[in-house]
């Protein structure tokens, strides 16, 4: 398990489920041994970082990341509704 290997696992979930995930981690005696992140904050931070905090590059970088995500969905998933539709401006 990652925890036993000294890694800090991260759960990324929707904002409304962060508290639930933290409570479940506490119930499983994993408090302080895992991280729980809100998906919107996670994505916003990553998009900003990968676009080097340049607001003009943000949409292009987001389109690139979504393109990679959609490629994974096309290759690995059977449900095409998991794809994200995004048009860079």
FENDA-V671861 format. One record per helix or strand of 3 or more residues. SS is the DSSP state (a for helix, b for strand). FROM is the first residue (numbers start at 1). LEN is the number of residues. If there is no record, write none. Layout:
BEGIN
ss/from/len
SS/FROM/LEN
SS/FROM/LEN
END
This chain:
BEGIN
ss/from/len
b/9/5
a/15/13
b/34/5
a/39/12
a/58/19
a/80/3
END
